[in-house]
Amino acid sequence: MQNTSSTTRKLVITAVLIAISIVLSIPLNMGPFISLGFIVIGPTIAITIMHVPAIIGAILEGPLVGVVVGGAFGLFSLFLASQQPAGSPNAIFVDPFISVAPRLFIGPVAWAVYVGLKSLGMQVRLISGAVAGTLTNTLLVIGAIALRLNVPFLATLASVSINVVLEMIVAAVIVVAVVSALRGAAGGRSGSSV
Amino acid sequence: MSLELSRNILIGQYIPGDTLIHRLDPRTKILCTLILLFAVSFTRSLLAAVIYLVAILALVGLSRIPVTFVLRPFIRGLPVILFFLSFSVLYLSWFQPGGVVLIEWGLMRVTSDALLQAALSLVRLMSILLLVSLPTLTTRITELTHGVELLLQPGARIGLPAHELALVLTIALRFVPILTEELERVIKAQASRGGEIGELSWKQPRQIAQSLLPLVVPLFVNAFRRAEELAVAMEARGYLGGRGRTKFIQLHGSWIDIVVTVAMLVFVVSVWYATGVWLL
C-alpha cells in the first residue's frame, strides 16, 4: 500500500492537504481558538499553523506537493486580505509578492532540510524540517514586506520574534506527531494492504 | 460553545433543485462567480458593494436556497468579525485620519472614513461568503470539475495541467465537509473525555498547546488515511491521469448561458461605471 507512490496518490494528497488548510481556517469561537489554524495566546500574540500542511506535504510526498499546497495557502491569505478594510495592517497581504510568493518556498525548504540531514535520526530530521519551513515562511514574508513597503527588516522581525519561536515549536511538535503516526500506522496494523 | 462546525461551512455541500440557477451550465456559473468576486473584491464604493450584495441575494433567492441557511456561517462568525473590524476602525482612525471625527476620547478616536471602510468590508464579507458557497450549493461536484477543466483547457496548450488542477480542486472541495465533520467528531470526543477547549484563556499557553495537539493530529492522520484509500480506489478503477481520458458527462451550453454571462458582465461594468461617476 505504501508503494503506490503514483501521480494519483500525489494528486489526492495535495487535494486533501488543501482541504485541511480550509478546515484549519473555519471560525471556531472557542476560547483562544479563533480557528484551529490561528490561536491567540496573548494580548498581542497570535500564532498560526496554516503553513504546516505545506511542510507535511513536502516531507511525505516531495517538494512539488509542498509548492502547490503552500501556493494554495498563499492564495487563501491573499483572498482573506482582500476582504479587509483598505489601510488596515492585514491588507498588505493583497500583494501576491507578499502573500503568495514566500509561501511557495515553505515546502521545498522543509523538504531540502529533511532530505539533506539523511545521516541523522528521524526525529531530528522532522524537527529541523518543520523549523526550516516555519522560518522560511516568516523570514520571506517579512523580507517581502520590507522590500515592498520600505520598512526595516530587523525591526519587523523583532516585533514578531516571540510568535516565530512559538510557531516553530508548535509546527515541530505537530509535524513529528503526524508523520510518526502515519509511518507507524503504515508499518503496524496493515489492515487490508494488497 | 457550539459543536456544530459543519453548519459553519457550506463549501462543498450540494442542495438538489431544479431552478434556473441549478440548470445553468457549470462554466457559466464559474465565470459569473469569478466576475462578481472580482467586482466585490476590488470595489471601493459602499454603494456599489450594496448593489452587488442585493444582486447576489437575488441569485440566492432564484436558486430557492433559504437565505438564513446560507447566511448562518456569517451570523455565527459575526462576533469575531465585529471584534476585528472594531480594531481596524480604531487603527484607521488613528493612523489615517480622514473625514469627520465622530468620537474622540483619550487615545480613542473614530472617524467617519474609518466607519465607512468597516461597513464596506462587512458588506463585502457577506457577499463573498454567499458567492463562494453558491456554485457548490447549486452544482453537482462532478459537473463543477468538468466545468473547471474545460475552462482551463486553453491553458493546457501551454503546459498548464488542466485536468490535474481541476481534479485537485474538486477533491479538495469534496473533502472540506468530510474533514469538518471529522473535526467535529474529534472535538466532541475530546470534550466527552473532559477536554476543556472552549474554557481556556490565553494565560494558559501550555494547556492550549495540550488541547491543540489532540485535535490537529487526528485531523491530519484521518485525512491521510482517507486520501490513501481514495488513491487506491481510483487506481483500482483504472484511473491513469488525464491523457486520453474521455468524459461520461458532456456539457452542452445553450444560448441562455451566453446571455447570462454577458448580462453579468454588463451589470458589473455598469454598476462600476455608475458608482464611479457618483463617488461615494
Interface residues (C-beta under 8 A of the other chain):
Chain A: M1 T4 S6 T7 T8 R9 L11 V12 I13 T14 A15 V16 L17 I18 A19 I20 I22 V23 I26 P27 L28 N29 M30 G31 P32 F33 I34 L36 I39 V40 I41 G42 P43 I45 I49 V52 P53 I56 L60 V68 A72 S82 Q83 Q84 P85 A86 G87 S88 P89 L166 V170 V173 I174 A177 V178 A181 L182 A185 V194
Chain B: M1 S2 L5 N8 I9 I11 S41 F42 R44 P73 R76 G77 P79 V80 L85 S88 V89 Y91 L92 F95 Q96 A114 Q117 A118 L120 S121 R124 L125 I128 E164 L167 V168 L169 T170 I171 A172 L173 R174 F175 V176 I178 L179 T180 L183 I197 G198 E199 L200 S201 W202 P205 I208 A209 L212 L213 L215 V216 V217 L219 F220 V221 A223 F224 R225 R226 A227 E228 L230 A231 V232 M234 E235 Y239 G241
